[in-house]
Structures are given as C-alpha cells and as structure tokens.
C-alpha cells in the first residue's frame, strides 16, 4: 500500500483514493533530477461528458518556484489533446492555487458561496 504524508493529503483524502487514481491512470508525477517535484490529476467529471477537472500538488520543498503552473499547463495541454475541456478550481482561501490558476491562463467564471445552517 502506498503511504502518504500530511502534505499529499492536501490533494488526496485517503490512501485508497490515491491508489484508485493511480490505477485509473489519472495521476501524473513530475520529477526533476530524480526528485519528486509534484503530481497532477486529470479526472473526467462524467463518463458521458468531455469535461475534466485538473488537480495539482507540489512538493512542499519545491513550492514558490513556478512548478505548479508548469504542471497545470502540462495537464491542460494533455486534456485538450485528448478531446477534453479542462477546468480547475480551488478553495477561496487557497491563495497559492489562485496564483497558479492565473499564471496558467485560466479565468474564474464562478465563485462558490458557502451557506451555514442552524
């Protein structure tokens, strides 16, 4: 079984989820000089649709060096070449992901509003 540390839990909720994504060939790893830079996901949102969600995780030791936007650009091109329409989103408090989104040419069209119930 794959082991995940706290940083990879930013992208995958459980080890089983990570294992399933790898088995379904939805995860790409990115390395430089035999060192893990990060990983990315391309996940079709519905089997009958041509839309996909992209996900990016960058090794905490490699953050702030534009690797996230490079990974996202690769994933975007992969999706387009495979006849999918890519989208990418993040939590409103995730400023790092927002920077990656902007640097990669994505444009925000929607904002999610959270509601609290009693």
Protein Blocks (a to p, Z undefined) as FASTA:
>chain_A
ZZddfklmmmmmbfklmmmmmmnopaccddeehiafbdcddddfbfkbcbdcddddddfk
lgonlmmmmmmmmmmmmmmmnopacdddddfklmmlmmmmmmnopacfbdcdddddZZ
